[in-house]
Amino acid sequence: MNANPGVQPEAVGRFRLASPRTALVVGAVALLVVAAAVPLDIGSHGISQGVVVLPFGVVGFVVARRQSRNPIGWILLGLTLAFWLSTDGGTYAVLYYHQGHRGLPLPRVGAFLAAWWVWLLLLLPLPIALFPDGCMSRRWRRVVWVYLAVVAVFVALSTWQDVTGVVARHVQVDSQGQLLSTEGGSGSSAVKGVGAFLFVAFCVACVVRQIVSYRRSAGEYRKQLKWLLSGGAISIIGLLLAIAIGNSNVFVLHVIGSAGFFSVGALPLGLGVGILKYRLYEIDRLISRTVSYLILTGLLVGVFAGIVVLTTRVLPFSSPVGVAASTLAAAALFNPLRLRVQRLVDRRFNRARYDAEAIVATFTFRLREAVDLDTVRSELLQAVNGAVQPAHASVWIRPSR
């Protein structure tokens, strides 16, 4: 019998070489690549961008170790390793070509690896498409194979251009260490345009497929999809915040935008928890808290920005005074807004807690008017059954002496 009912035999057969030991080896290689970034960053006086994808590698390693037959863990490990190789190679090329460290060997290899960041972009839709167990229907399998064929053509074309640039007599790289000397003809541009369109179409198809699955799902599978959709939503909102206010001159907005950039880690976290089925029963509470704090953050940012504009452009106050007044107003509004927003969100996303609080409030109101002991006992049992739904409930009253 198959120990994991969610993985079909045909899906398992494609990953016969996968094992916990292989995951340990790949994880060790990825750790060495990450460690190599430390001296490179010290030499270039910068911080590697690969820190953003570290959650993908950690989750991928855990999934590959615990469910080695599931391709999602290997994909997450692969895209993390490729992106870190890209950042290390780009930093290495910058040290050689831009910062004058001419004693470094093989700088062209670094410039070639710098283009491997594209693997993060190309592989990222696949964990969503294969979630949670890596199995697909026959129709969806055809869509994935078409996407992989397009990826193969795009990678072959891009690799050929990079090789042409690396073997050129004069190599030029940009500030990220990527080659500038590669030129593509009209055919190359057409292939890239078609590839970009199919990439966006595949990403949309993956999201739509999971949304449709969520509407048709129930039980544990529905909670798995909740983790995926929640992580994806947080990542998208965080990226939008990073793009919109990440470069703001206002310190508070800049911090919020930077935090939004690192919220990309919510996607691999949702994938990992959903695949490993770890504490799935708390997803409703997590969604409720996440949504409420996102709404609260948006409201406070709006209040902060509005008061800054009002005090500095409408009223005759200096900028420091306006920022201070906005900060005090946002701090004063935090707790009242949090309670109000949390209650509204619980009514939609955390219904169990909202119903329990409503039952307790109703019981408290009725208890004020109850004087008969049997009535109080009956009301108490009714409140307990409605709030926590136990298998059995009873009230023991200590006899008076």
MARDORO-57299 format. One line per 5 residues: number of its first residue (from 1); for each residue x, y, z of C-alpha. Coordinates in steps of 0.2 Angstrom, whole numbers, plus 5000, padded with zeros to 4 digits. Layout:
residues N
NUM	X/Y/Z; ...
//
This chain:
residues 401
1	5000/5000/5000; 5005/5018/4997; 5010/5026/5014; 5005/5043/5008; 4987/5042/5000
6	4989/5060/4993; 5004/5054/4982; 5000/5043/4967; 5012/5029/4961; 5015/5038/4945
11	5020/5054/4954; 5032/5044/4966; 5040/5036/4952; 5047/5052/4944; 5057/5055/4960
16	5065/5039/4964; 5082/5047/4967; 5075/5059/4980; 5078/5054/4998; 5081/5062/5015
21	5100/5059/5012; 5099/5068/4995; 5090/5083/5003; 5104/5084/5017; 5117/5085/5003
26	5108/5098/4993; 5105/5108/5009; 5123/5107/5014; 5128/5113/4996; 5115/5128/4998
31	5122/5132/5015; 5140/5133/5008; 5134/5145/4994; 5125/5156/5007; 5141/5156/5018
36	5151/5161/5003; 5141/5177/5002; 5148/5183/5018; 5166/5187/5012; 5159/5193/4996
41	5147/5206/5004; 5161/5211/5016; 5172/5215/5001; 5159/5224/4991; 5152/5233/5007
46	5134/5227/5003; 5121/5215/5009; 5116/5201/4998; 5098/5201/4991; 5098/5182/4993
51	5092/5185/5011; 5074/5187/5004; 5073/5169/4997; 5081/5161/5013; 5063/5156/5019
56	5061/5147/5002; 5077/5137/5005; 5073/5133/5024; 5055/5127/5020; 5061/5117/5004
61	5074/5108/5015; 5061/5103/5028; 5049/5097/5015; 5062/5088/5005; 5068/5079/5021
66	5051/5074/5028; 5042/5071/5011; 5056/5067/4999; 5044/5061/4986; 5035/5078/4985
71	5043/5088/4971; 5038/5105/4979; 5052/5104/4992; 5065/5101/4978; 5059/5115/4968
76	5060/5127/4983; 5078/5121/4986; 5083/5123/4968; 5076/5140/4966; 5085/5146/4982
81	5101/5138/4977; 5100/5146/4959; 5096/5163/4966; 5111/5163/4979; 5123/5157/4965
86	5116/5172/4955; 5119/5184/4969; 5136/5177/4973; 5142/5177/4955; 5135/5195/4952
91	5145/5201/4968; 5160/5192/4962; 5159/5200/4945; 5157/5217/4952; 5172/5215/4963
96	5182/5211/4948; 5176/5223/4934; 5170/5238/4945; 5180/5238/4961; 5197/5234/4954
101	5200/5217/4962; 5209/5211/4947; 5218/5197/4956; 5202/5186/4957; 5201/5171/4946
106	5187/5166/4934; 5177/5183/4934; 5168/5178/4918; 5161/5163/4927; 5154/5175/4940
111	5146/5186/4927; 5138/5170/4919; 5131/5165/4935; 5124/5182/4939; 5110/5179/4926
116	5103/5164/4936; 5091/5174/4946; 5079/5171/4932; 5077/5153/4939; 5068/5160/4954
121	5055/5169/4943; 5053/5153/4932; 5052/5140/4945; 5041/5150/4958; 5024/5146/4950
126	5027/5127/4950; 5025/5125/4969; 5009/5134/4968; 5004/5123/4953; 5009/5107/4962
131	5002/5111/4980; 5000/5101/4991; 5006/5084/4986; 5013/5086/4969; 5000/5076/4960
136	4990/5083/4945; 4976/5079/4934; 4979/5073/4916; 4973/5090/4909; 4983/5100/4921
141	4999/5090/4918; 4998/5094/4900; 4998/5113/4905; 5013/5111/4916; 5023/5101/4902
146	5019/5115/4890; 5025/5128/4903; 5041/5118/4906; 5044/5117/4887; 5043/5136/4885
151	5055/5137/4900; 5067/5126/4892; 5067/5136/4876; 5069/5152/4885; 5083/5146/4896
156	5092/5138/4881; 5091/5155/4872; 5097/5165/4887; 5111/5153/4891; 5117/5155/4873
161	5117/5174/4874; 5126/5173/4890; 5140/5161/4884; 5142/5173/4869; 5144/5187/4880
166	5156/5178/4892; 5168/5172/4878; 5168/5190/4870; 5185/5199/4871; 5178/5213/4882
171	5166/5209/4895; 5155/5223/4902; 5143/5220/4918; 5131/5232/4926; 5130/5236/4945
176	5123/5219/4948; 5136/5210/4939; 5125/5204/4925; 5132/5205/4907; 5129/5220/4896
181	5137/5214/4880; 5124/5201/4875; 5114/5206/4860; 5098/5197/4854; 5090/5199/4837
186	5072/5201/4832; 5069/5182/4834; 5076/5182/4852; 5065/5197/4856; 5050/5188/4849
191	5053/5172/4859; 5056/5182/4875; 5039/5191/4872; 5030/5175/4869; 5038/5168/4884
196	5034/5182/4895; 5015/5181/4890; 5015/5162/4893; 5023/5165/4910; 5010/5177/4916
201	4996/5166/4909; 5003/5151/4918; 5004/5161/4935; 4986/5167/4933; 4981/5149/4929
206	4989/5142/4944; 4980/5155/4955; 4964/5152/4947; 4966/5133/4949; 4969/5134/4968
211	4954/5146/4970; 4943/5134/4961; 4950/5120/4972; 4947/5130/4987; 4928/5133/4983
216	4926/5114/4980; 4936/5108/4995; 4932/5103/5012; 4940/5097/5028; 4959/5096/5030
221	4962/5100/5011; 4952/5116/5013; 4964/5121/5027; 4979/5117/5017; 4973/5129/5003
226	4969/5142/5016; 4988/5142/5021; 4993/5143/5003; 4981/5157/4999; 4985/5167/5015
231	5003/5166/5012; 5001/5171/4994; 4990/5186/4998; 5002/5192/5012; 5017/5191/4999
236	5008/5201/4986; 5002/5214/4998; 5019/5216/5005; 5027/5218/4988; 5014/5231/4983
241	5018/5241/4999; 5037/5239/4995; 5035/5246/4978; 5023/5260/4983; 5031/5267/4999
246	5048/5257/5000; 5058/5273/4994; 5048/5285/5004; 5057/5299/5013; 5046/5297/5028
251	5055/5285/5040; 5039/5276/5046; 5033/5273/5028; 5050/5268/5023; 5050/5255/5037
256	5033/5248/5032; 5038/5247/5014; 5054/5237/5019; 5044/5226/5030; 5033/5223/5015
261	5047/5217/5005; 5052/5204/5017; 5034/5198/5019; 5038/5187/5003; 5043/5174/5016
266	5025/5172/5020; 5022/5162/5004; 5035/5148/5008; 5029/5147/5026; 5011/5144/5020
271	5017/5131/5008; 5027/5122/5021; 5014/5122/5034; 5000/5117/5022; 5011/5102/5015
276	5017/5096/5032; 4999/5099/5040; 5007/5107/5055; 4994/5115/5067; 4981/5117/5053
281	4967/5121/5065; 4974/5138/5069; 4973/5145/5051; 4957/5154/5054; 4964/5163/5069
286	4980/5167/5059; 4970/5174/5044; 4959/5184/5056; 4975/5192/5064; 4984/5195/5048
291	4969/5203/5039; 4965/5214/5054; 4983/5220/5056; 4984/5224/5037; 4968/5234/5038
296	4974/5243/5054; 4991/5247/5046; 4983/5254/5031; 4971/5265/5041; 4986/5271/5052
301	4997/5275/5037; 4982/5285/5030; 4980/5294/5046; 4998/5298/5048; 5000/5304/5030
306	4984/5314/5031; 4990/5323/5047; 5007/5326/5040; 5000/5334/5024; 4987/5344/5034
311	5000/5351/5047; 5014/5355/5035; 5005/5361/5019; 4988/5368/5025; 4992/5374/5043
316	5008/5384/5047; 5018/5370/5056; 5035/5364/5053; 5039/5347/5046; 5046/5340/5063
321	5030/5346/5072; 5019/5338/5059; 5028/5322/5060; 5027/5322/5079; 5008/5326/5079
326	5005/5312/5066; 5015/5299/5077; 5005/5304/5093; 4988/5303/5084; 4992/5286/5076
331	4998/5279/5093; 4982/5286/5101; 4971/5278/5088; 4980/5261/5088; 4971/5251/5102
336	4953/5258/5098; 4955/5254/5080; 4963/5237/5083; 4948/5232/5094; 4935/5238/5081
341	4944/5231/5066; 4947/5214/5075; 4929/5212/5079; 4923/5216/5062; 4936/5204/5054
346	4932/5190/5066; 4914/5190/5060; 4920/5185/5043; 4936/5175/5045; 4936/5169/5063
351	4918/5165/5066; 4921/5152/5080; 4929/5165/5091; 4916/5178/5086; 4901/5166/5090
356	4909/5161/5107; 4911/5179/5112; 4893/5182/5107; 4887/5167/5118; 4897/5173/5133
361	4891/5190/5131; 4873/5184/5130; 4876/5173/5145; 4883/5187/5156; 4868/5198/5151
366	4855/5184/5156; 4865/5180/5172; 4861/5198/5179; 4843/5194/5179; 4844/5176/5185
371	4841/5172/5203; 4835/5153/5202; 4850/5141/5204; 4843/5129/5191; 4841/5143/5179
376	4859/5148/5181; 4865/5130/5179; 4855/5128/5163; 4861/5144/5156; 4879/5140/5160
381	4878/5123/5152; 4870/5131/5136; 4884/5144/5135; 4897/5131/5137; 4890/5119/5124
386	4888/5133/5112; 4905/5141/5114; 4916/5126/5115; 4905/5112/5109; 4911/5098/5121
391	4906/5080/5120; 4899/5081/5137; 4897/5095/5150; 4890/5094/5168; 4889/5106/5183
396	4894/5100/5200; 4887/5111/5214; 4895/5109/5231; 4882/5106/5244; 4881/5118/5258
401	4885/5113/5276
//
